[in-house]
Every structure is written in structure tokens, then in C-alpha cells.
Amino acid sequence: MRAPNPSAARHALRAAALAILLGAAPAQAIVGGREGAGIPGAASAVMVLTSGGGVCSGVVVAPDAVLTAGHCVAGLGENRVHYRDAAGRPVLAEVAARLLHPAYDGDAVRGRTRSIDLALLRTRDPLPARFAPAPLSAAMPRAGQSLTLAGYGAARGNDRRSIGRYRGAALSVVEPYGPSRILVWLKAPGAGGCQGDSGGPILDGEAVVALAAWVKDACGGLTQGILLGPQRDWIDRTLSGWGVMARW
């Protein structure tokens, strides 16, 4: 297999950022979501782009570190952390290192096996000071509890024009397969994750308790997240190796 062409990868990443800038239209990204003041996690939210055209959300956990879903960065493509500067221009921050969780399995859905769908990215340079590292929580949500799902994803399936605006929706914790110490499942009528929301925060108040990883059947369906508490040791060890630490 040939290695990816760096010039072509950079061109693809710039094209993806431009498409987001030009295509983002007022819409309810995150199916059933809302935008505007009061959506928690906005000060720590970024997008994660892949040279193959992939778009995900991510959470800033240190000045130069972003936590996202593992499937967003697995593979040979290049990644960039995307945000807009004070003038609204798109910025593509280069990634100096990326590390998948050792228990990540890209074939987990097909093989019906367990996967810890998380990854950490280290940017080449610190992100702007306006990005506040998110407070993380090791809390274990209870069935019936209301959490906020947030991200930059689409409003409807295959509607890429609605990708690129940070929105959130309140969903309830459900246990369709019984209690889990690894996953959290969220559901609400007419609301749920969609393309681009993977890696987005699932919040209890202002604290991130999980990251969105998967949606069952279709956009707006039952949404799965990876709980952060059980993965705290991996997160802390990785960040410590990079000379930074998370806020718990």
C-alpha cells in the first residue's frame, strides 16, 4: 500500500475546512439540537478533520491536547484540529502525535466485540488561550438522568451543509442492554447524534462524562458514548507523557 501523498492530504484538509466554512447553514445540527448561548462545552470544543474527508468533533483537554473518538483518526489519513480564529477564518492546527486507546477495535460493530473508541491528539502548537481545557468527570450516569450531547454534526443524515455549528440537545440515559461500566446510551424523541458528532462531549452540567461514539440505525437514533471515568488511567498516563494533565 502506498503512503499517502502529504501535498494531496493537505489539499484535502484545506478543501474540507473550506466546505465547512461555506456550507454551514442555520440548522439544528445534532438532530433535534439547538445552538446559541448556554450550550455547555463550547469553550472546549473543536472539530477534527481527516484528509479522507472525515469530520468529527473533539474536546480540548489540555492546551495542546484534544480527546476525540478513535474511529475519527484511525487509518493512514492525516488529521488536523479545526477551529475559527477571532475573525471567523478557518484554522487547521497541525497534529504532532495521535494515540488510539489500546482497546480500540475498528471492526467492533461488525464483529460484535468491545471497543474503547477513544483517541488523543497532540497539536504541534498550543491552541489559542480562548480554549479552556474541559473539566472531565469520572461519574457514572444513572438511568433516567438527563445529559447534554453536543457537537458539530449534521442536522439530518447526509446533510453536510449543516455540519460545522456547535449545538447541543438534552437526552436521557437509558440501559437498553442493562447497566454498563464502559458505555452510556442516550435517547430522546426526535434527538440524537449524527455525522460529525463522533468525539463530541456528553456532559453532566459543565463536566464531560463521556464522548459520543456511535448512533444506532440512523441520525437521531439511540446514541452511544464512551464513559471517561473507566479510561482515566489511560488518559492521565498519555497526557503525563506529553507533559500536561487533564482537569478532573
C-alpha positions in Angstrom: 0.0 0.0 0.0 1.4 3.4 -0.9 1.9 6.0 1.7 -0.4 9.0 1.5 0.9 12.0 -0.5 1.4 14.8 2.0 0.6 17.5 -0.5 -2.6 15.8 -1.6 -3.5 15.3 2.1 -3.0 19.0 2.9 -5.1 20.0 -0.1 -7.9 17.6 1.0 -7.8 19.1 4.5 -8.0 22.6 3.3 -10.9 21.7 1.0 -12.8 20.1 3.9 -12.3 23.2 6.0 -13.5 25.5 3.2 -16.5 23.3 2.6 -17.4 23.6 6.2 -16.9 27.4 6.2 -19.0 27.9 3.0 -21.6 25.2 3.6 -22.6 25.7 7.2 -26.1 26.9 7.2 -28.5 27.7 10.0 -29.8 24.3 11.0 -30.4 22.1 14.0 -27.1 20.1 13.8 -27.2 17.2 16.3 -30.7 16.0 15.3 -33.1 17.9 17.5 -30.4 20.2 18.9 -30.2 23.9 19.5 -27.4 26.5 19.2 -26.6 29.7 21.0 -25.6 30.8 24.4 -25.9 28.3 27.2 -24.8 25.1 25.3 -22.2 23.6 27.7 -18.7 22.7 26.5 -18.5 25.3 23.7 -15.3 26.8 25.1 -13.6 23.4 24.8 -15.0 22.2 21.5 -13.1 21.8 18.2 -13.5 19.8 15.0 -11.2 17.0 13.9 -10.8 16.7 10.2 -9.2 13.8 8.2 -7.6 14.1 4.8 -10.1 11.4 3.5 -12.9 13.9 4.1 -13.9 12.7 7.6 -15.4 15.3 10.0 -15.7 14.7 13.8 -15.9 16.7 17.0 -13.3 16.9 19.7 -12.8 18.1 23.3 -9.8 20.2 24.3 -8.4 18.6 27.5 -5.0 20.5 27.7 -3.5 23.5 25.9 -2.2 21.2 23.1 -4.3 18.0 23.5 -7.7 17.0 22.1 -9.7 14.0 23.0 -11.9 12.5 20.3 -13.3 9.2 19.1 -10.8 6.6 18.0 -12.5 5.9 14.6 -12.1 9.5 13.7 -8.3 9.2 13.5 -7.7 5.5 12.8 -6.1 4.8 9.4 -3.4 6.4 7.2 -5.0 9.8 6.6 -3.7 13.0 8.1 -5.6 14.8 10.8 -6.0 18.5 11.7 -7.7 20.2 14.5 -10.1 22.8 13.0 -11.5 25.9 14.6 -12.1 29.5 13.5 -10.0 32.5 14.6 -11.3 35.7 16.0 -12.1 37.0 12.5 -14.0 33.8 11.6 -11.3 32.4 9.3 -10.8 28.6 9.4 -7.6 27.4 11.1 -6.1 23.9 10.6 -3.9 23.1 13.5 -1.2 20.5 12.7 -1.2 17.3 14.7 2.2 16.3 16.1 1.1 13.0 17.7 -2.0 10.8 17.8 -2.6 7.8 20.1 -5.5 5.4 19.8 -6.8 3.7 23.0 -5.1 0.3 23.2 -8.5 -1.4 23.4 -9.8 0.3 20.2 -11.2 -2.2 17.6 -12.2 -0.8 14.3 -14.2 -3.9 13.5 -16.1 -3.9 16.8 -19.5 -3.2 15.3 -19.3 -5.9 12.7 -17.6 -8.4 15.0 -19.8 -7.5 18.0 -16.8 -7.1 20.2 -15.9 -4.5 22.8 -14.0 -1.4 21.7 -12.9 1.7 23.6 -13.4 4.2 20.9 -11.1 7.0 22.1 -8.0 8.7 20.8 -5.8 11.6 22.0 -4.3 14.1 19.6 -1.4 16.4 20.4 -1.2 19.6 18.4 2.1 20.9 17.2 1.5 24.2 18.8 -0.7 25.2 21.8 -4.3 26.1 20.9 -5.4 29.8 21.4 -5.9 30.8 25.0 -9.6 31.2 24.5 -9.9 27.4 24.5 -10.4 26.3 28.1 -9.5 22.7 28.8 -12.7 20.9 29.6 -13.4 19.6 33.1 -13.7 15.8 32.9 -15.8 13.7 35.2 -15.5 10.1 36.4 -19.1 10.0 37.4 -21.2 7.0 36.3 -24.6 8.3 34.9 -27.8 6.7 36.1 -30.7 5.5 34.0 -33.2 8.4 33.6 -30.6 11.1 34.2 -30.5 13.9 31.7 -27.2 14.7 29.9 -26.3 17.1 27.2 -25.0 15.7 23.9 -23.1 18.4 21.9 -21.0 18.5 18.8 -20.5 19.9 15.3 -22.5 17.2 13.4 -25.2 17.3 10.8 -28.9 18.1 11.4 -30.0 15.3 9.2 -28.5 12.2 7.5 -26.3 13.1 4.6 -26.8 16.9 5.1 -23.2 18.1 5.1 -24.3 21.7 4.7 -25.5 21.7 8.4 -22.1 20.4 9.7 -19.9 22.9 11.4 -22.1 24.6 14.0 -21.8 23.7 17.7 -25.1 22.6 19.0 -26.5 20.5 21.9 -29.5 18.6 23.0 -30.7 17.1 26.3 -31.1 13.3 26.2 -31.9 10.8 28.8 -29.7 7.9 29.9 -31.2 4.6 29.0 -30.0 1.0 29.6 -31.2 -1.0 26.5 -28.7 -3.8 27.3 -28.5 -3.4 31.0 -26.1 -1.4 33.1 -22.6 -0.8 31.7 -19.4 0.4 33.3 -17.9 1.3 29.9 -20.7 2.8 27.8 -23.5 5.2 28.2 -26.6 5.2 26.0 -28.7 8.2 25.3 -32.2 8.7 23.8 -34.8 11.4 23.4 -37.8 11.7 21.0 -36.5 13.4 17.8 -33.0 13.9 19.1 -29.6 12.2 18.9 -26.2 12.2 17.2 -25.4 12.4 13.5 -22.4 12.5 11.2 -19.8 14.8 12.6 -20.8 14.4 16.3 -18.4 11.5 17.0 -15.9 12.7 19.5 -18.3 15.3 20.8 -18.8 15.8 24.5 -21.6 14.2 26.6 -21.9 16.5 29.6 -23.3 16.5 33.1 -23.6 20.2 33.7 -20.3 21.6 32.5 -18.3 18.4 33.1 -17.6 15.9 30.3 -18.6 12.4 31.4 -18.3 10.6 28.0 -17.6 11.1 24.3 -20.1 10.3 21.6 -19.0 7.3 19.5 -21.9 5.7 17.6 -25.5 6.1 16.6 -27.8 3.1 16.1 -29.7 2.8 12.8 -29.9 6.4 11.7 -29.2 10.0 12.7 -31.2 11.0 15.7 -31.3 7.4 17.0 -30.0 5.7 20.1 -26.6 7.3 20.8 -23.7 5.6 22.4 -20.9 7.2 24.3 -17.7 6.0 25.9 -17.5 6.8 29.6 -14.3 8.6 30.6 -14.1 7.5 34.2 -13.1 3.9 33.5 -10.4 5.2 31.0 -9.0 7.8 33.3 -5.7 6.0 33.8 -5.0 5.8 30.1 -6.0 9.5 29.6 -3.8 10.6 32.5 -0.8 8.5 31.6 -0.9 9.7 27.9 -1.2 13.3 28.9 1.5 13.0 31.5 3.9 11.6 28.8 3.2 14.8 26.9 3.9 17.0 29.9 0.3 18.1 30.6 -2.6 17.0 32.7 -6.4 16.8 32.5 -8.8 18.6 34.8 -10.9 16.1 36.8 
